[in-house]
Protein backbone atom coordinates (compact mmCIF):
# COMPACT_ATOMS: atom_id res chain seq x y z
CA UNK A 1 0.00 0.00 0.00
CA UNK A 2 1.12 3.61 -0.50
CA UNK A 3 2.83 5.30 2.43
CA UNK A 4 0.98 8.34 3.78
CA UNK A 5 2.77 11.02 5.83
CA UNK A 6 0.87 12.05 8.94
CA UNK A 7 2.80 15.02 10.44
CA UNK A 8 1.37 14.37 13.89
CA UNK A 9 -2.19 14.35 12.57
CA UNK A 10 -4.60 11.83 14.09
CA UNK A 11 -5.06 8.98 11.64
CA UNK A 12 -8.39 7.35 10.76
CA UNK A 13 -7.66 4.49 13.14
CA UNK A 14 -6.42 6.56 16.08
CA UNK A 15 -2.69 6.52 15.24
CA UNK A 16 -0.41 9.50 15.62
CA UNK A 17 2.35 10.53 13.26
CA UNK A 18 4.95 8.38 11.59
CA UNK A 19 5.05 6.41 8.39
CA UNK A 20 2.39 3.87 7.37
CA UNK A 21 3.31 0.27 6.67
CA UNK A 22 1.23 -2.85 6.13
CA UNK A 23 1.00 -5.80 8.55
CA UNK A 24 -1.11 -8.73 7.27
CA UNK A 25 -3.25 -6.26 5.34
CA UNK A 26 -3.72 -3.96 8.37
CA UNK A 27 -2.42 -0.42 8.52
CA UNK A 28 0.09 0.30 11.27
CA UNK A 29 2.11 3.44 11.98
CA UNK A 30 5.83 3.33 12.76
CA UNK A 31 4.98 5.54 15.74
CA UNK A 32 1.39 5.17 16.90
CA UNK A 33 -0.92 4.82 19.85
CA UNK A 34 -1.40 1.07 19.55
CA UNK A 35 2.08 0.37 20.90
CA UNK A 36 1.18 2.13 24.14
CA UNK A 37 -1.57 -0.44 24.83
CA UNK A 38 0.45 -3.49 23.79
CA UNK A 39 -0.68 -3.87 20.17
CA UNK A 40 1.31 -3.90 16.95
CA UNK A 41 -1.70 -2.63 15.01
CA UNK A 42 -5.47 -2.62 14.83
CA UNK A 43 -6.04 -6.25 13.77
CA UNK A 44 -9.54 -5.60 12.43
CA UNK A 45 -10.45 -4.39 8.96
CA UNK A 46 -12.02 -0.94 8.56
CA UNK A 47 -13.96 -2.13 5.51
CA UNK A 48 -17.08 -4.26 5.73
CA UNK A 49 -17.59 -4.53 1.96
CA UNK A 50 -17.62 -7.75 -0.04
CA UNK A 51 -14.76 -6.65 -2.29
CA UNK A 52 -11.83 -9.07 -2.57
CA UNK A 53 -9.62 -8.79 0.49
CA UNK A 54 -6.68 -10.54 2.09
CA UNK A 55 -8.15 -12.98 4.64
CA UNK A 56 -6.54 -13.46 8.05
CA UNK A 57 -4.24 -16.48 8.01
CA UNK A 58 -1.52 -18.00 10.16
CA UNK A 59 -1.63 -16.69 13.75
CA UNK A 60 -4.46 -14.32 12.75
CA UNK A 61 -6.71 -17.22 11.69
CA UNK A 62 -9.43 -18.44 14.07
CA UNK A 63 -10.43 -22.06 13.45
CA UNK A 64 -14.20 -22.63 13.68
CA UNK A 65 -13.82 -26.39 13.92
CA UNK A 66 -13.98 -27.33 10.23
CA UNK A 67 -12.02 -30.44 9.25
CA UNK A 68 -9.25 -29.58 6.74
CA UNK A 69 -9.57 -30.92 3.20
CA UNK A 70 -8.09 -34.30 2.21
CA UNK A 71 -4.74 -34.49 0.35
CA UNK A 72 -4.38 -33.86 -3.38
CA UNK A 73 -5.84 -36.43 -5.74
CA UNK A 74 -8.58 -37.64 -3.37
CA UNK A 75 -11.47 -37.29 -5.82
CA UNK A 76 -13.38 -35.12 -3.34
CA UNK A 77 -15.04 -31.72 -3.47
CA UNK A 78 -15.01 -29.90 -0.13
CA UNK A 79 -17.55 -27.09 -0.19
CA UNK A 80 -17.86 -24.35 2.41
CA UNK A 81 -21.35 -22.85 2.15
CA UNK A 82 -22.36 -19.56 3.73
CA UNK A 83 -23.49 -15.99 3.16
CA UNK A 84 -21.08 -13.11 2.59
CA UNK A 85 -18.84 -12.47 5.59
CA UNK A 86 -19.25 -15.84 7.31
CA UNK A 87 -15.62 -16.93 6.89
CA UNK A 88 -15.57 -18.97 3.66
CA UNK A 89 -12.64 -17.11 2.07
CA UNK A 90 -10.74 -17.10 5.37
CA UNK A 91 -10.93 -20.88 5.73
CA UNK A 92 -9.93 -21.42 2.09
CA UNK A 93 -6.95 -19.07 2.50
CA UNK A 94 -5.72 -20.85 5.64
CA UNK A 95 -6.12 -24.31 4.12
CA UNK A 96 -4.32 -23.12 0.99
CA UNK A 97 -1.49 -21.75 3.14
CA UNK A 98 -1.05 -25.22 4.65
CA UNK A 99 -1.68 -27.16 1.41
CA UNK A 100 -0.74 -24.89 -1.53
CA UNK A 101 -2.63 -25.08 -4.79
CA UNK A 102 -3.99 -22.74 -7.49
CA UNK A 103 -6.92 -20.50 -6.52
CA UNK A 104 -9.70 -19.52 -8.92
CA UNK A 105 -11.65 -16.50 -7.65
CA UNK A 106 -14.84 -15.51 -9.48
CA UNK A 107 -15.41 -11.73 -9.26
CA UNK A 108 -18.78 -10.07 -9.02
CA UNK A 109 -17.81 -7.78 -11.91
CA UNK A 110 -16.87 -7.30 -14.67
CA UNK A 111 -18.99 -10.19 -15.87
CA UNK A 112 -16.58 -11.14 -18.67
CA UNK A 113 -13.95 -12.06 -16.06
CA UNK A 114 -16.19 -14.88 -14.87
CA UNK A 115 -15.34 -16.71 -18.09
CA UNK A 116 -11.61 -16.94 -17.36
CA UNK A 117 -10.54 -20.61 -17.72
CA UNK A 118 -10.16 -22.22 -14.27
CA UNK A 119 -7.06 -24.30 -13.41
CA UNK A 120 -6.83 -28.09 -13.53
CA UNK A 121 -4.72 -30.00 -11.02
CA UNK A 122 -4.76 -32.58 -8.24
CA UNK A 123 -5.58 -29.87 -5.65
CA UNK A 124 -7.51 -26.77 -6.69
CA UNK A 125 -9.22 -24.01 -4.70
CA UNK A 126 -12.15 -21.93 -5.90
CA UNK A 127 -13.95 -19.02 -4.25
CA UNK A 128 -17.41 -17.66 -5.13
CA UNK A 129 -17.83 -20.65 -7.45
CA UNK A 130 -21.61 -20.18 -7.67
CA UNK A 131 -20.80 -17.13 -9.85
CA UNK A 132 -19.04 -19.31 -12.42
CA UNK A 133 -21.17 -19.55 -15.61
CA UNK A 134 -22.98 -22.88 -15.66
CA UNK A 135 -21.48 -24.26 -18.93
CA UNK A 136 -17.94 -23.45 -17.75
CA UNK A 137 -18.65 -24.82 -14.28
CA UNK A 138 -19.98 -28.10 -15.71
CA UNK A 139 -16.96 -28.58 -17.97
CA UNK A 140 -14.53 -27.70 -15.16
CA UNK A 141 -16.07 -30.17 -12.72
CA UNK A 142 -16.00 -32.90 -15.36
CA UNK A 143 -12.29 -32.27 -16.01
CA UNK A 144 -11.51 -32.35 -12.29
CA UNK A 145 -13.51 -35.55 -11.89
CA UNK A 146 -11.51 -37.23 -14.67
CA UNK A 147 -8.18 -36.50 -12.92
CA UNK A 148 -9.53 -37.40 -9.46
CA UNK A 149 -8.77 -33.94 -8.10
CA UNK A 150 -9.37 -32.54 -4.65
CA UNK A 151 -11.49 -29.43 -5.15
CA UNK A 152 -12.00 -26.98 -2.26
CA UNK A 153 -14.61 -24.28 -2.87
CA UNK A 154 -16.40 -21.43 -1.17
CA UNK A 155 -19.97 -21.00 -2.39
CA UNK A 156 -23.38 -19.60 -1.54
CA UNK A 157 -25.17 -22.55 -3.14
CA UNK A 158 -24.91 -26.29 -2.66
CA UNK A 159 -22.87 -27.71 -5.55
CA UNK A 160 -23.05 -31.36 -4.48
CA UNK A 161 -25.25 -32.36 -7.45
CA UNK A 162 -22.85 -31.29 -10.18
CA UNK A 163 -19.88 -32.62 -8.18
CA UNK A 164 -21.37 -36.11 -7.82
CA UNK A 165 -22.39 -36.22 -11.49
CA UNK A 166 -18.74 -35.45 -12.29
CA UNK A 167 -17.52 -38.38 -10.19
CA UNK A 168 -16.42 -36.42 -7.12
CA UNK A 169 -17.37 -37.33 -3.55
CA UNK A 170 -18.65 -34.43 -1.47
CA UNK A 171 -17.79 -33.06 1.97
CA UNK A 172 -19.92 -30.09 3.06
CA UNK A 173 -19.37 -27.43 5.74
CA UNK A 174 -22.03 -24.82 6.44
CA UNK A 175 -20.99 -21.57 8.13
CA UNK A 176 -23.74 -19.76 9.99
CA UNK A 177 -23.79 -16.53 12.02
CA UNK A 178 -21.66 -16.79 15.15
CA UNK A 179 -23.05 -16.54 18.67
CA UNK A 180 -21.93 -13.80 21.07
CA UNK A 181 -19.62 -16.25 22.87
CA UNK A 182 -18.10 -17.43 19.57
CA UNK A 183 -17.62 -13.81 18.55
CA UNK A 184 -15.78 -13.08 21.80
CA UNK A 185 -13.43 -16.01 21.10
CA UNK A 186 -12.71 -14.71 17.59
CA UNK A 187 -12.07 -11.11 18.71
CA UNK A 188 -9.91 -12.11 21.68
CA UNK A 189 -7.84 -14.41 19.46
CA UNK A 190 -7.25 -11.60 16.97
CA UNK A 191 -6.18 -9.25 19.77
CA UNK A 192 -3.71 -11.82 21.10
CA UNK A 193 -2.30 -12.33 17.60
CA UNK A 194 -1.70 -8.57 17.29
CA UNK A 195 -0.04 -8.22 20.71
CA UNK A 196 3.45 -6.73 20.74
CA UNK A 197 4.46 -9.53 23.13
CA UNK A 198 3.35 -12.92 21.73
CA UNK A 199 0.55 -14.51 23.74
CA UNK A 200 0.02 -11.53 26.04
CA UNK A 201 -3.36 -9.81 26.08
CA UNK A 202 -3.09 -6.05 25.43
CA UNK A 203 -4.25 -3.57 28.07
CA UNK A 204 -7.21 -2.52 25.89
CA UNK A 205 -9.75 -5.32 25.37
CA UNK A 206 -13.43 -5.68 24.55
CA UNK A 207 -15.91 -5.60 27.42
CA UNK A 208 -19.00 -7.79 27.50
CA UNK A 209 -20.99 -4.69 26.55
CA UNK A 210 -18.72 -4.21 23.51
CA UNK A 211 -19.28 -7.82 22.48
CA UNK A 212 -23.05 -7.46 22.84
CA UNK A 213 -23.03 -4.26 20.74
CA UNK A 214 -20.83 -5.76 18.02
CA UNK A 215 -22.90 -8.95 17.90
CA UNK A 216 -26.19 -7.04 17.73
CA UNK A 217 -25.01 -4.66 15.00
CA UNK A 218 -23.32 -7.38 12.92
CA UNK A 219 -26.02 -10.03 13.48
CA UNK A 220 -23.26 -12.59 13.86
CA UNK A 221 -21.67 -11.78 10.48
CA UNK A 222 -17.89 -11.92 10.97
CA UNK A 223 -17.02 -9.44 8.22
CA UNK A 224 -19.46 -6.86 9.57
CA UNK A 225 -18.22 -7.55 13.11
CA UNK A 226 -14.64 -6.95 11.94
CA UNK A 227 -15.49 -3.45 10.76
CA UNK A 228 -17.38 -2.57 13.96
CA UNK A 229 -14.58 -3.97 16.13
CA UNK A 230 -12.05 -1.84 14.21
CA UNK A 231 -14.01 1.30 15.03
CA UNK A 232 -14.55 0.49 18.71
CA UNK A 233 -10.94 -0.52 19.27
CA UNK A 234 -9.63 2.62 17.54
CA UNK A 235 -11.85 4.80 19.75
CA UNK A 236 -10.75 2.95 22.89
CA UNK A 237 -7.05 3.22 22.01
CA UNK A 238 -7.42 6.94 21.29
CA UNK A 239 -9.12 7.48 24.64
CA UNK A 240 -6.38 5.58 26.46
CA UNK A 241 -3.66 7.56 24.72
CA UNK A 242 -5.32 10.86 25.66
CA UNK A 243 -5.09 9.89 29.33
CA UNK A 244 -1.32 9.50 29.15
Number of C-alpha atoms within 10 A of each C-alpha: 9 7 12 13 13 15 11 12 12 14 17 11 23 21 27 21 18 18 15 21 15 13 14 14 15 18 20 24 26 15 15 23 26 28 19 17 18 19 25 24 25 25 26 24 23 20 14 14 13 11 9 11 12 13 19 22 19 14 12 18 17 19 13 13 7 12 11 15 20 17 13 18 17 17 24 25 30 25 29 26 22 19 16 17 22 21 25 24 24 20 23 24 22 21 19 20 12 12 15 14 18 15 18 19 21 22 17 15 8 8 12 9 13 19 14 12 11 18 16 15 17 18 27 24 26 22 23 20 22 17 18 24 13 11 9 15 19 15 12 17 21 19 17 26 24 12 15 22 23 26 30 25 26 26 22 18 15 16 19 17 10 14 24 16 13 20 19 25 18 17 15 15 15 15 16 15 18 18 14 18 12 14 21 20 14 19 21 17 17 19 26 21 21 25 22 18 13 9 12 14 19 20 12 16 16 17 10 12 9 16 18 17 17 25 25 13 13 20 15 20 22 23 21 23 25 22 18 23 25 18 18 16 22 23 15 17 23 18 13 16 18 9 6 6
